[in-house]
Amino acid sequence: MNKDSIGTNAGIIWQIMDNHMSWNYAELKEKSGLSDMDLCAAIGWLARENKIEFDDKSKDQRIYLNFNPYF
């Protein structure tokens, strides 16, 4: 794994999530086919760039795109 592959995997997750739906970890893992390490790194990349939000009120921790990033 390197920064380029993390960025590529973040792009894959972004494209999957670009349907205005929320996803849980298991759904993203199944749809993307990424390993746990690759998926976690991609989610971290998107979170750091403020591209995703987490719904921690849901019991299965839903993740969705942030369509109003502040930068």
N, C-alpha and C positions, 0 to 999 in steps of 0.2 A: 504494500500500500504506500502511496505517496500523495503529495498535494494534488497532482494532476488527476489521479484516479478518484480522489475524494471529491474534487470539483465535478468530474464527470458523473459520478454517482449522485451528487446533489442535483445535477441537471435531470437525471432520470427520475428522481423522486419528485422534483418540481413538475415535470411533465405529467406524471401520474396524478398528482394532486391538483392539477390545473383544470378541475371540473367543478369547482366550488362546493365540493363535498368534504366532510371531515373523515379522517382515517384513523384507525388504531395501528399500533405497531405490527401486530400479526397480519393485518390486511396489507400494509405496505411491504412487509417481508415477502408475503406470498406473491403479490403482484409484481414486485421488482425482481425477485429472484436473487437479491443480494444476501450476502452472509450477515450475521449479526454485527460483526465488527464494521463491515462496509456500510451497513444501514445506519448504525449509530453515528459513524463519522459523518455521513451525508446529512443526517438530521441535525447534528451539531453545527455543521457548516451553514445550513439554512437558518438555524436559530441564531447563530452569531451575526448573520447578515440581516436579521430581523425579517426574514422572508416567511416564517411560519409562526403560528401561535399554538399554544397548548391549552386544551380545555380540561383543567384539573378537577372540575366539578363532576365530570362524567366518570363512571366507575372503571372504564377501560381506557382512560387517558387519550382522548381524541386529539388529533393534530390536524390543523388546517392552514391554508395559505393566508398570509397577511396581505391583504390587498391595499392597505394604507400604510406602507412603511414610512418611517420618519426620515429616511435618507435614501 
